[in-house]
Amino acid sequence: MKRHTLLLALVVLLLDAVVASAQMATNPQVPPPPPAPDAGASPGPAFAPPTTPPAGQPVPQPAFQPGPQSPPQPVPPPAVPYYAPPPQPLWPYSPYAPVPPGAVIVPAPQPGPGTFITIPGLETPHWDLTVDALWLERTVGNSVGLGFTAANGNGPSNRYANDALYSDDVLLPLETGVRFQISRRISDQAAIEASYWGMQQWSVGETLLADPAGDTVLAYSPWLQLSPAIGGFNNDLSYSYSSQVHNAEINERILFSAYSPYWAFGWLWGVRYFHLSDNFTLSGSDLDTGYSESLNYRTTNNLIGPQLGLQCVRGWDRFQLITEGKVGVLANFYTQQGTDVAGGNPSGFTPMDLSRSGTDVSALFEVSITARFKVSQYLWLRAGYQFYAVTGLALGPRQLGGADHNGSVGLDGLSLGLETAW
C-alpha cells in the first residue's frame, strides 16, 4: 500500500513539473515563482530575484501588449517648384526683378506635383530720374522777304533783283540743351512725373552786300524807311535772328492693362508750359551819307494748358523701344515790342517804339522715339529722336508787316542720356 502511495505522489510531482515547464515555454515573460522559505526560518529581507537567470532559462522580458496601429500613410510625391516673378509696374518702366543671387527656391508645403509658387525678387523701384543732352534744330516756319539788291541804281520801282534776302535763308541750327525728368510710382499702373527741357540758344544772320565804290548795285528793303529816301543802301542790308525755348510739364501716366515685359500701352494727361522768345533785327547802312537804320522786334510766347498723350513700349531682354505722342491745346499769352532807330540824323525819319500784348489759342504736337538699353539693375542708357510743332505764335520776322501772332515753328533733333531708378 505504501508503495502505491509513494508512486502516486511521484506521478503528481512529475505532472506539476511538466505543467510548470509548459507554462514557462508558453509565456516566457512570466518569471518562475520564488522558492518558498523554510518553515521555521527567521524572517529575512524581501526576496530579490537574481540578476542573472539560471543557466538554460531565457532572459525574462517585460510584458507588452501591442495597441492598435494607424494604417500606413501614402508618401506624397515631391512638389515641382516654378519661379513666378512678382508683377512689376511699367511706370517707370522697370522690368521684372530677377531672382536675388543665392536665393533658394523652397517647394510649397502643400503636396502635389507642379505646385505654382512665388518667391520675391528685388525691390521694385519707386523713383526714376532721367538726364539727357538734347540737340534741337529750329525752323522758322514762315519765310519773310526782307530785301533785295538792284543793279545800276534802278531803285525799288524797277525791282530788277540780282539777289534777295529772306528770313529763313539760314536755318537755326542744332543747338545743345538739356532735359530732366523725375517720376514717382504711385501704384502698379500709375506714376506722376515732372519734366523740363530747353536752354537752347539759337542765333543766325545773313547779309546782302551792295557796291559802295561805284554805287552800281544798291540794296533795298520794303521795311526800312531810309532805303527809298536815300536811293538805296550802297553798303549792305543784313539781319540777325536769335531765339530761346523752355518747356515744363507735369503728367500722370496710366497703363491700359496689366504689365507685360514685352508689350505695354499707356496714356497720360497733364499740364504743359511752353516758352518761346524771338529777337529779330533788320538793318541797312550807307557810306555816302553816313546814315544807318536798325529795325528790331522782340516777341515772347507763354503757352500753358492741358495735354493728352499715348505711349507704346516694345521690350526684349535688355532693350526697349518707346514710342510716344502728345497733343495740347494751350492758351498763348504773347507780347510784341518794336523799335526803329537811325544813325546820322537823317531828315524825315520817324523813330518807332511800340509794345503790344494779347491772348490767343495755340496747339502743340510732340512725337518721340526712344531706345533704352539696360546696363545694370537700376541704370539705362538712352538715345532718341523727338519732333515738336507749335502753332499760333508771335514770331520776330512776321512783325515787319504789322502785329502778327499766327506763326508756327518746328523743333526736331536727337537726345542721348542716362536713366536711373531707386
Secondary structure as a PSIPRED ss2 file (coil, helix, strand):
# PSIPRED VFORMAT (PSIPRED V4.0)

   1 M C   1.000  0.000  0.000
   2 K H   0.000  1.000  0.000
   3 R H   0.000  1.000  0.000
   4 H H   0.000  1.000  0.000
   5 T H   0.000  1.000  0.000
   6 L H   0.000  1.000  0.000
   7 L H   0.000  1.000  0.000
   8 L H   0.000  1.000  0.000
   9 A H   0.000  1.000  0.000
  10 L H   0.000  1.000  0.000
  11 V H   0.000  1.000  0.000
  12 V H   0.000  1.000  0.000
  13 L H   0.000  1.000  0.000
  14 L H   0.000  1.000  0.000
  15 L H   0.000  1.000  0.000
  16 D H   0.000  1.000  0.000
  17 A H   0.000  1.000  0.000
  18 V H   0.000  1.000  0.000
  19 V H   0.000  1.000  0.000
  20 A H   0.000  1.000  0.000
  21 S H   0.000  1.000  0.000
  22 A H   0.000  1.000  0.000
  23 Q H   0.000  1.000  0.000
  24 M H   0.000  1.000  0.000
  25 A H   0.000  1.000  0.000
  26 T H   0.000  1.000  0.000
  27 N C   1.000  0.000  0.000
  28 P C   1.000  0.000  0.000
  29 Q C   1.000  0.000  0.000
  30 V C   1.000  0.000  0.000
  31 P C   1.000  0.000  0.000
  32 P C   1.000  0.000  0.000
  33 P C   1.000  0.000  0.000
  34 P C   1.000  0.000  0.000
  35 P C   1.000  0.000  0.000
  36 A C   1.000  0.000  0.000
  37 P C   1.000  0.000  0.000
  38 D C   1.000  0.000  0.000
  39 A C   1.000  0.000  0.000
  40 G C   1.000  0.000  0.000
  41 A C   1.000  0.000  0.000
  42 S C   1.000  0.000  0.000
  43 P C   1.000  0.000  0.000
  44 G C   1.000  0.000  0.000
  45 P C   1.000  0.000  0.000
  46 A C   1.000  0.000  0.000
  47 F C   1.000  0.000  0.000
  48 A C   1.000  0.000  0.000
  49 P C   1.000  0.000  0.000
  50 P C   1.000  0.000  0.000
  51 T C   1.000  0.000  0.000
  52 T C   1.000  0.000  0.000
  53 P C   1.000  0.000  0.000
  54 P C   1.000  0.000  0.000
  55 A C   1.000  0.000  0.000
  56 G C   1.000  0.000  0.000
  57 Q C   1.000  0.000  0.000
  58 P C   1.000  0.000  0.000
  59 V C   1.000  0.000  0.000
  60 P C   1.000  0.000  0.000
  61 Q C   1.000  0.000  0.000
  62 P C   1.000  0.000  0.000
  63 A C   1.000  0.000  0.000
  64 F C   1.000  0.000  0.000
  65 Q C   1.000  0.000  0.000
  66 P C   1.000  0.000  0.000
  67 G C   1.000  0.000  0.000
  68 P C   1.000  0.000  0.000
  69 Q C   1.000  0.000  0.000
  70 S C   1.000  0.000  0.000
  71 P C   1.000  0.000  0.000
  72 P C   1.000  0.000  0.000
  73 Q C   1.000  0.000  0.000
  74 P C   1.000  0.000  0.000
  75 V C   1.000  0.000  0.000
  76 P C   1.000  0.000  0.000
  77 P C   1.000  0.000  0.000
  78 P C   1.000  0.000  0.000
  79 A C   1.000  0.000  0.000
  80 V C   1.000  0.000  0.000
  81 P C   1.000  0.000  0.000
  82 Y E   0.000  0.000  1.000
  83 Y E   0.000  0.000  1.000
  84 A C   1.000  0.000  0.000
  85 P C   1.000  0.000  0.000
  86 P C   1.000  0.000  0.000
  87 P C   1.000  0.000  0.000
  88 Q C   1.000  0.000  0.000
  89 P C   1.000  0.000  0.000
  90 L E   0.000  0.000  1.000
  91 W C   1.000  0.000  0.000
  92 P C   1.000  0.000  0.000
  93 Y E   0.000  0.000  1.000
  94 S C   1.000  0.000  0.000
  95 P C   1.000  0.000  0.000
  96 Y C   1.000  0.000  0.000
  97 A C   1.000  0.000  0.000
  98 P C   1.000  0.000  0.000
  99 V C   1.000  0.000  0.000
 100 P C   1.000  0.000  0.000
 101 P C   1.000  0.000  0.000
 102 G C   1.000  0.000  0.000
 103 A C   1.000  0.000  0.000
 104 V C   1.000  0.000  0.000
 105 I C   1.000  0.000  0.000
 106 V C   1.000  0.000  0.000
 107 P C   1.000  0.000  0.000
 108 A C   1.000  0.000  0.000
 109 P C   1.000  0.000  0.000
 110 Q C   1.000  0.000  0.000
 111 P C   1.000  0.000  0.000
 112 G C   1.000  0.000  0.000
 113 P C   1.000  0.000  0.000
 114 G C   1.000  0.000  0.000
 115 T C   1.000  0.000  0.000
 116 F E   0.000  0.000  1.000
 117 I E   0.000  0.000  1.000
 118 T C   1.000  0.000  0.000
 119 I C   1.000  0.000  0.000
 120 P C   1.000  0.000  0.000
 121 G C   1.000  0.000  0.000
 122 L C   1.000  0.000  0.000
 123 E C   1.000  0.000  0.000
 124 T C   1.000  0.000  0.000
 125 P C   1.000  0.000  0.000
 126 H C   1.000  0.000  0.000
 127 W E   0.000  0.000  1.000
 128 D E   0.000  0.000  1.000
 129 L E   0.000  0.000  1.000
 130 T E   0.000  0.000  1.000
 131 V E   0.000  0.000  1.000
 132 D E   0.000  0.000  1.000
 133 A E   0.000  0.000  1.000
 134 L E   0.000  0.000  1.000
 135 W E   0.000  0.000  1.000
 136 L E   0.000  0.000  1.000
 137 E E   0.000  0.000  1.000
 138 R E   0.000  0.000  1.000
 139 T E   0.000  0.000  1.000
 140 V C   1.000  0.000  0.000
 141 G C   1.000  0.000  0.000
 142 N C   1.000  0.000  0.000
 143 S C   1.000  0.000  0.000
 144 V C   1.000  0.000  0.000
 145 G E   0.000  0.000  1.000
 146 L E   0.000  0.000  1.000
 147 G E   0.000  0.000  1.000
 148 F E   0.000  0.000  1.000
 149 T E   0.000  0.000  1.000
 150 A E   0.000  0.000  1.000
 151 A E   0.000  0.000  1.000
 152 N C   1.000  0.000  0.000
 153 G C   1.000  0.000  0.000
 154 N C   1.000  0.000  0.000
 155 G H   0.000  1.000  0.000
 156 P H   0.000  1.000  0.000
 157 S H   0.000  1.000  0.000
 158 N H   0.000  1.000  0.000
 159 R C   1.000  0.000  0.000
 160 Y C   1.000  0.000  0.000
 161 A E   0.000  0.000  1.000
 162 N E   0.000  0.000  1.000
 163 D E   0.000  0.000  1.000
 164 A E   0.000  0.000  1.000
 165 L E   0.000  0.000  1.000
 166 Y E   0.000  0.000  1.000
 167 S C   1.000  0.000  0.000
 168 D C   1.000  0.000  0.000
 169 D C   1.000  0.000  0.000
 170 V C   1.000  0.000  0.000
 171 L C   1.000  0.000  0.000
 172 L E   0.000  0.000  1.000
 173 P E   0.000  0.000  1.000
 174 L E   0.000  0.000  1.000
 175 E E   0.000  0.000  1.000
 176 T E   0.000  0.000  1.000
 177 G E   0.000  0.000  1.000
 178 V E   0.000  0.000  1.000
 179 R E   0.000  0.000  1.000
 180 F E   0.000  0.000  1.000
 181 Q E   0.000  0.000  1.000
 182 I E   0.000  0.000  1.000
 183 S E   0.000  0.000  1.000
 184 R E   0.000  0.000  1.000
 185 R E   0.000  0.000  1.000
 186 I E   0.000  0.000  1.000
 187 S E   0.000  0.000  1.000
 188 D C   1.000  0.000  0.000
 189 Q C   1.000  0.000  0.000
 190 A E   0.000  0.000  1.000
 191 A E   0.000  0.000  1.000
 192 I E   0.000  0.000  1.000
 193 E E   0.000  0.000  1.000
 194 A E   0.000  0.000  1.000
 195 S E   0.000  0.000  1.000
 196 Y E   0.000  0.000  1.000
 197 W E   0.000  0.000  1.000
 198 G E   0.000  0.000  1.000
 199 M E   0.000  0.000  1.000
 200 Q E   0.000  0.000  1.000
 201 Q E   0.000  0.000  1.000
 202 W E   0.000  0.000  1.000
 203 S E   0.000  0.000  1.000
 204 V E   0.000  0.000  1.000
 205 G E   0.000  0.000  1.000
 206 E E   0.000  0.000  1.000
 207 T E   0.000  0.000  1.000
 208 L E   0.000  0.000  1.000
 209 L E   0.000  0.000  1.000
 210 A C   1.000  0.000  0.000
 211 D C   1.000  0.000  0.000
 212 P C   1.000  0.000  0.000
 213 A C   1.000  0.000  0.000
 214 G C   1.000  0.000  0.000
 215 D C   1.000  0.000  0.000
 216 T C   1.000  0.000  0.000
 217 V E   0.000  0.000  1.000
 218 L E   0.000  0.000  1.000
 219 A E   0.000  0.000  1.000
 220 Y E   0.000  0.000  1.000
 221 S C   1.000  0.000  0.000
 222 P C   1.000  0.000  0.000
 223 W C   1.000  0.000  0.000
 224 L C   1.000  0.000  0.000
 225 Q C   1.000  0.000  0.000
 226 L H   0.000  1.000  0.000
 227 S H   0.000  1.000  0.000
 228 P H   0.000  1.000  0.000
 229 A H   0.000  1.000  0.000
 230 I C   1.000  0.000  0.000
 231 G C   1.000  0.000  0.000
 232 G C   1.000  0.000  0.000
 233 F E   0.000  0.000  1.000
 234 N C   1.000  0.000  0.000
 235 N C   1.000  0.000  0.000
 236 D E   0.000  0.000  1.000
 237 L E   0.000  0.000  1.000
 238 S E   0.000  0.000  1.000
 239 Y E   0.000  0.000  1.000
 240 S E   0.000  0.000  1.000
 241 Y E   0.000  0.000  1.000
 242 S E   0.000  0.000  1.000
 243 S E   0.000  0.000  1.000
 244 Q E   0.000  0.000  1.000
 245 V E   0.000  0.000  1.000
 246 H E   0.000  0.000  1.000
 247 N E   0.000  0.000  1.000
 248 A E   0.000  0.000  1.000
 249 E E   0.000  0.000  1.000
 250 I E   0.000  0.000  1.000
 251 N E   0.000  0.000  1.000
 252 E E   0.000  0.000  1.000
 253 R E   0.000  0.000  1.000
 254 I E   0.000  0.000  1.000
 255 L E   0.000  0.000  1.000
 256 F C   1.000  0.000  0.000
 257 S C   1.000  0.000  0.000
 258 A C   1.000  0.000  0.000
 259 Y C   1.000  0.000  0.000
 260 S C   1.000  0.000  0.000
 261 P C   1.000  0.000  0.000
 262 Y C   1.000  0.000  0.000
 263 W E   0.000  0.000  1.000
 264 A E   0.000  0.000  1.000
 265 F E   0.000  0.000  1.000
 266 G E   0.000  0.000  1.000
 267 W E   0.000  0.000  1.000
 268 L E   0.000  0.000  1.000
 269 W E   0.000  0.000  1.000
 270 G E   0.000  0.000  1.000
 271 V E   0.000  0.000  1.000
 272 R E   0.000  0.000  1.000
 273 Y E   0.000  0.000  1.000
 274 F E   0.000  0.000  1.000
 275 H E   0.000  0.000  1.000
 276 L E   0.000  0.000  1.000
 277 S E   0.000  0.000  1.000
 278 D E   0.000  0.000  1.000
 279 N E   0.000  0.000  1.000
 280 F E   0.000  0.000  1.000
 281 T E   0.000  0.000  1.000
 282 L E   0.000  0.000  1.000
 283 S E   0.000  0.000  1.000
 284 G E   0.000  0.000  1.000
 285 S E   0.000  0.000  1.000
 286 D C   1.000  0.000  0.000
 287 L C   1.000  0.000  0.000
 288 D C   1.000  0.000  0.000
 289 T C   1.000  0.000  0.000
 290 G C   1.000  0.000  0.000
 291 Y C   1.000  0.000  0.000
 292 S E   0.000  0.000  1.000
 293 E E   0.000  0.000  1.000
 294 S E   0.000  0.000  1.000
 295 L E   0.000  0.000  1.000
 296 N E   0.000  0.000  1.000
 297 Y E   0.000  0.000  1.000
 298 R E   0.000  0.000  1.000
 299 T E   0.000  0.000  1.000
 300 T E   0.000  0.000  1.000
 301 N E   0.000  0.000  1.000
 302 N E   0.000  0.000  1.000
 303 L E   0.000  0.000  1.000
 304 I E   0.000  0.000  1.000
 305 G E   0.000  0.000  1.000
 306 P E   0.000  0.000  1.000
 307 Q E   0.000  0.000  1.000
 308 L E   0.000  0.000  1.000
 309 G E   0.000  0.000  1.000
 310 L E   0.000  0.000  1.000
 311 Q E   0.000  0.000  1.000
 312 C E   0.000  0.000  1.000
 313 V E   0.000  0.000  1.000
 314 R E   0.000  0.000  1.000
 315 G E   0.000  0.000  1.000
 316 W C   1.000  0.000  0.000
 317 D C   1.000  0.000  0.000
 318 R C   1.000  0.000  0.000
 319 F E   0.000  0.000  1.000
 320 Q E   0.000  0.000  1.000
 321 L E   0.000  0.000  1.000
 322 I E   0.000  0.000  1.000
 323 T E   0.000  0.000  1.000
 324 E E   0.000  0.000  1.000
 325 G E   0.000  0.000  1.000
 326 K E   0.000  0.000  1.000
 327 V E   0.000  0.000  1.000
 328 G E   0.000  0.000  1.000
 329 V E   0.000  0.000  1.000
 330 L E   0.000  0.000  1.000
 331 A E   0.000  0.000  1.000
 332 N E   0.000  0.000  1.000
 333 F E   0.000  0.000  1.000
 334 Y E   0.000  0.000  1.000
 335 T E   0.000  0.000  1.000
 336 Q E   0.000  0.000  1.000
 337 Q E   0.000  0.000  1.000
 338 G E   0.000  0.000  1.000
 339 T E   0.000  0.000  1.000
 340 D E   0.000  0.000  1.000
 341 V E   0.000  0.000  1.000
 342 A E   0.000  0.000  1.000
 343 G E   0.000  0.000  1.000
 344 G C   1.000  0.000  0.000
 345 N C   1.000  0.000  0.000
 346 P C   1.000  0.000  0.000
 347 S C   1.000  0.000  0.000
 348 G C   1.000  0.000  0.000
 349 F C   1.000  0.000  0.000
 350 T C   1.000  0.000  0.000
 351 P C   1.000  0.000  0.000
 352 M E   0.000  0.000  1.000
 353 D E   0.000  0.000  1.000
 354 L E   0.000  0.000  1.000
 355 S E   0.000  0.000  1.000
 356 R E   0.000  0.000  1.000
 357 S E   0.000  0.000  1.000
 358 G E   0.000  0.000  1.000
 359 T E   0.000  0.000  1.000
 360 D E   0.000  0.000  1.000
 361 V E   0.000  0.000  1.000
 362 S E   0.000  0.000  1.000
 363 A E   0.000  0.000  1.000
 364 L E   0.000  0.000  1.000
 365 F E   0.000  0.000  1.000
 366 E E   0.000  0.000  1.000
 367 V E   0.000  0.000  1.000
 368 S E   0.000  0.000  1.000
 369 I E   0.000  0.000  1.000
 370 T E   0.000  0.000  1.000
 371 A E   0.000  0.000  1.000
 372 R E   0.000  0.000  1.000
 373 F E   0.000  0.000  1.000
 374 K E   0.000  0.000  1.000
 375 V E   0.000  0.000  1.000
 376 S E   0.000  0.000  1.000
 377 Q C   1.000  0.000  0.000
 378 Y C   1.000  0.000  0.000
 379 L E   0.000  0.000  1.000
 380 W E   0.000  0.000  1.000
 381 L E   0.000  0.000  1.000
 382 R E   0.000  0.000  1.000
 383 A E   0.000  0.000  1.000
 384 G E   0.000  0.000  1.000
 385 Y E   0.000  0.000  1.000
 386 Q E   0.000  0.000  1.000
 387 F E   0.000  0.000  1.000
 388 Y E   0.000  0.000  1.000
 389 A E   0.000  0.000  1.000
 390 V E   0.000  0.000  1.000
 391 T E   0.000  0.000  1.000
 392 G E   0.000  0.000  1.000
 393 L E   0.000  0.000  1.000
 394 A C   1.000  0.000  0.000
 395 L C   1.000  0.000  0.000
 396 G C   1.000  0.000  0.000
 397 P H   0.000  1.000  0.000
 398 R H   0.000  1.000  0.000
 399 Q H   0.000  1.000  0.000
 400 L H   0.000  1.000  0.000
 401 G H   0.000  1.000  0.000
 402 G C   1.000  0.000  0.000
 403 A C   1.000  0.000  0.000
 404 D C   1.000  0.000  0.000
 405 H C   1.000  0.000  0.000
 406 N C   1.000  0.000  0.000
 407 G E   0.000  0.000  1.000
 408 S E   0.000  0.000  1.000
 409 V E   0.000  0.000  1.000
 410 G E   0.000  0.000  1.000
 411 L E   0.000  0.000  1.000
 412 D E   0.000  0.000  1.000
 413 G E   0.000  0.000  1.000
 414 L E   0.000  0.000  1.000
 415 S E   0.000  0.000  1.000
 416 L E   0.000  0.000  1.000
 417 G E   0.000  0.000  1.000
 418 L E   0.000  0.000  1.000
 419 E E   0.000  0.000  1.000
 420 T E   0.000  0.000  1.000
 421 A E   0.000  0.000  1.000
 422 W C   1.000  0.000  0.000
